[in-house]
């Protein structure tokens, strides 16, 4: 039964497309409750803020998400079409496996292994193709987040200064707190003021900061090696 379940799971191509179309690991989390309008934030210089939630609720991020659906519609539609094509390839394999395993004396393990291998080959190839299709979308996502992150630190400092906060904590480190400690809205206001919109199409040849830093480090190491 476990083997059969695995075959069916492998046939679920939605997992491929969802993983390929998902935002990078740095995608902001859902918003945490913000304090009511006019509420103070910070008690005795201490406050709590969910910075990922602030980014996810910023005007720039929300507008970029909507604009990306239009700007990169061709890539997103192509990825969905590829997913549908992969599903069409896999369905006959799963159907055949289900039929063959019901035959008298069928070697279910052997049938499952053969079907699993075919499905995995199709999935692996399909995943690579879908990831290539949505690569521009991934770069756009990273470009948007980098622009917002560059302004977020300043927004945090400004909000802390205005609220008289000297210690800002992550909500995950807190067992319980009232809205009096919540600095989300103040940071969000500063971020929206500083960066109401962002560009969603990166310049030609642009790479995320991590890739740029890694390339610079490799270049530095290469230069140091040549200088010896």
C-alpha positions in Angstrom: 0.0 0.0 0.0 2.8 2.4 0.8 4.3 1.7 -2.7 1.0 2.4 -4.3 0.6 5.6 -2.4 4.0 6.7 -3.5 3.1 6.2 -7.1 0.0 8.3 -6.7 2.0 11.0 -4.9 4.5 11.1 -7.7 1.7 11.6 -10.2 0.7 14.8 -8.4 2.4 17.3 -10.7 0.9 20.2 -8.9 3.9 19.9 -6.5 6.3 20.5 -9.3 4.7 23.7 -10.6 4.0 25.1 -7.1 7.6 24.6 -6.1 8.8 26.2 -9.4 6.4 29.1 -9.2 6.9 29.7 -5.5 8.8 32.7 -4.3 12.4 32.2 -3.1 13.0 31.0 0.4 13.1 34.6 1.5 9.4 35.1 0.7 7.8 37.2 3.5 5.4 35.5 5.9 1.8 36.4 6.4 1.0 39.5 8.3 0.7 39.5 12.1 -2.0 41.6 13.7 -1.1 45.3 13.8 -1.9 47.6 16.7 -5.1 49.7 16.4 -4.8 53.1 14.9 -3.3 55.6 17.4 -2.0 52.8 19.7 1.3 53.4 21.2 4.1 50.9 20.6 6.9 50.0 22.9 6.9 49.8 26.7 9.9 51.0 28.6 11.9 51.0 25.4 11.0 47.4 24.4 8.9 46.5 21.3 8.1 43.5 19.1 7.9 43.5 15.3 7.4 40.8 12.7 9.6 42.3 9.9 8.6 39.6 7.3 5.0 40.6 7.9 5.8 44.2 7.5 7.4 43.5 4.1 4.5 41.3 3.0 2.0 44.1 3.8 4.0 47.0 2.3 2.6 48.9 -0.6 5.6 48.2 -2.7 5.5 44.4 -2.2 1.7 44.2 -2.8 1.9 46.3 -6.0 4.9 44.3 -7.3 3.0 41.1 -6.8 0.0 42.4 -8.8 2.2 43.9 -11.5 4.2 40.7 -11.9 1.1 38.8 -12.9 0.8 41.1 -15.9 4.4 41.7 -16.8 5.3 38.0 -16.7 2.0 36.6 -17.8 3.6 34.8 -20.8 6.0 32.9 -18.5 3.4 32.0 -15.9 1.0 30.8 -18.6 3.8 28.8 -20.3 4.6 27.1 -16.9 0.9 26.2 -16.4 0.7 24.8 -19.9 3.8 22.7 -19.3 2.3 21.4 -16.1 -0.8 20.3 -17.9 1.4 18.6 -20.5 3.3 16.7 -17.8 0.0 15.6 -16.2 -1.1 14.3 -19.6 2.1 12.3 -19.8 1.9 10.8 -16.3 -1.8 9.9 -16.2 -1.5 6.9 -18.6 1.4 5.5 -16.6 -0.6 5.7 -13.4 -3.7 4.3 -15.1 -1.8 1.4 -16.5 -0.2 0.7 -13.1 -3.6 0.6 -11.4 -4.9 -1.8 -14.1 -1.9 -4.1 -14.1 -1.7 -4.4 -10.3 -5.3 -5.7 -10.2 -4.4 -8.6 -12.5 -4.2 -12.1 -10.9 -0.6 -12.9 -9.8 0.6 -9.4 -10.5 4.0 -8.5 -9.1 3.0 -5.2 -7.5 6.4 -4.3 -6.3 8.0 -4.7 -9.8 5.1 -2.8 -11.4 5.4 0.0 -8.9 9.1 0.3 -9.4 8.8 0.5 -13.2 5.9 3.1 -12.9 7.8 5.1 -10.3 10.9 5.3 -12.5 8.9 6.5 -15.5 7.1 9.1 -13.4 10.2 10.4 -11.8 12.0 10.8 -15.1 9.1 12.8 -16.5 8.9 14.9 -13.3 12.6 15.6 -13.1 12.7 16.8 -16.8 9.5 18.7 -16.3 10.7 20.4 -13.2 13.9 21.6 -14.9 11.9 22.9 -17.9 9.4 24.7 -15.6 12.2 26.3 -13.5 13.8 27.5 -16.7 10.6 29.1 -17.9 10.0 30.9 -14.6 13.6 32.0 -14.0 12.7 35.6 -15.1 9.9 35.5 -12.5 12.3 34.3 -9.8 14.8 37.1 -10.6 12.0 39.7 -10.5 10.9 38.4 -7.1 14.4 38.6 -5.8 14.9 42.1 -7.3 11.7 43.4 -5.6 12.7 41.9 -2.2 16.2 43.3 -2.4 14.9 46.8 -3.0 12.5 46.6 -0.1 15.1 45.1 2.2 17.4 47.9 1.5 14.9 50.4 2.8 13.5 48.2 5.6 16.5 48.6 8.0 16.1 52.4 7.8 12.4 52.2 8.4 13.0 50.1 11.5 15.5 52.5 12.9 13.2 55.5 12.2 10.2 53.8 13.8 12.2 52.8 16.8 13.5 56.3 17.3 10.1 57.9 17.0 8.6 55.4 19.5 11.5 55.6 21.9 12.3 52.0 21.4 15.8 50.8 22.2 15.2 47.0 22.1 13.2 45.3 19.3 12.4 41.7 19.6 11.2 39.0 17.2 7.7 37.7 18.1 9.0 34.1 17.9 11.1 34.9 21.0 8.0 36.2 23.0 5.6 34.0 24.8 2.9 36.7 25.1 2.6 40.4 24.6 -0.1 43.0 24.2 -0.4 45.4 21.2 1.2 48.0 23.3 4.5 46.4 22.4 3.7 45.9 18.7 5.8 48.2 16.4 4.6 46.6 13.1 2.4 49.5 12.0 4.9 52.2 12.7 7.6 50.4 10.7 5.1 49.7 7.9 4.2 53.4 7.8 7.9 54.4 7.5 8.6 51.8 4.8 5.6 52.8 2.7 6.6 56.5 3.0 10.2 55.7 2.0 9.4 53.2 -0.8 5.8 53.3 -2.1 6.7 51.4 -5.3 9.6 49.4 -6.7 10.8 48.2 -10.1 9.8 44.6 -10.9 12.0 44.1 -14.0 15.7 43.8 -13.0 18.4 45.3 -15.3 20.0 43.1 -17.9 22.5 40.8 -16.3 21.3 41.5 -12.7 21.9 38.8 -10.1 20.7 38.6 -6.5 23.0 40.0 -3.8 24.1 36.5 -2.7 25.1 35.6 -6.2 27.0 38.9 -6.6 28.8 38.5 -3.3 29.7 34.9 -4.1 31.1 36.0 -7.5 33.1 38.8 -5.8 34.5 36.4 -3.3 35.6 34.0 -6.0 37.2 36.8 -7.9 39.0 38.0 -4.8 40.3 34.4 -4.1 41.4 34.0 -7.7 43.3 37.4 -7.5 44.9 36.4 -4.2 46.0 33.1 -5.7 47.6 34.8 -8.7 49.4 37.2 -6.5 51.3 34.4 -4.6 
